Amino acid sequence: MPRLYRLYIDESGDHTYFDVDKPEKRYLGLTGCIVDKEYYGNHFQPKLETLKKKYFLYDPDAPIIFHRTDLIDCRGSFRSLRDKAKRELFDKDLLNYFRQIRYTLITVVIDKKSHTERYREAAFHPYHYCLAAMLERYCGFLNFYNAKGDVMAESRGKRENELLESSYHKVYSSGTHW
């Protein structure tokens, strides 16, 4: 029986073509984390939850999600990291966690300004363009390991989720045009 993997996807940056002359709006990146599904349940997720319980108020009904900006700015659940000593211990434990677990990362970045200058009206939606490129790489990973897998993207909003699901199903059923 083939191994089963899951690709977890999250974005960094803005998914629109507005204000692409501003450096903070110019790029969109998608990062996917590939984890063996059995390993996820037995190691990846339990160790991550242990780390969360060690440093933050823990509620299984309202799990803490590690958002980079909230972590950096010590907002919300991460207010306790304003204590420098606690922050240093957390950073050390988090880095150790990433060193100890097994996962594969895929990152796809689009320069939205260059993309629209090159393709004009034919430019793909930035998120969907990155998603298609990521799914191609994920399929390559699965083929290389003769494995099967599924995909879970972070929720983005009702309309964005509907567009993302449509884009995913289009790639799933027809492949990419590349």
Secondary structure as UniProt FT lines:
FT   STRAND          4..13
FT   TURN            18..21
FT   HELIX           23..26
FT   STRAND          27..36
FT   HELIX           37..39
FT   HELIX           40..44
FT   HELIX           45..55
FT   TURN            60..61
FT   HELIX           68..73
FT   HELIX           76..82
FT   HELIX           84..100
FT   STRAND          104..111
FT   HELIX           112..119
FT   HELIX           120..122
FT   HELIX           126..144
FT   TURN            145..146
FT   STRAND          148..153
FT   HELIX           158..174
//
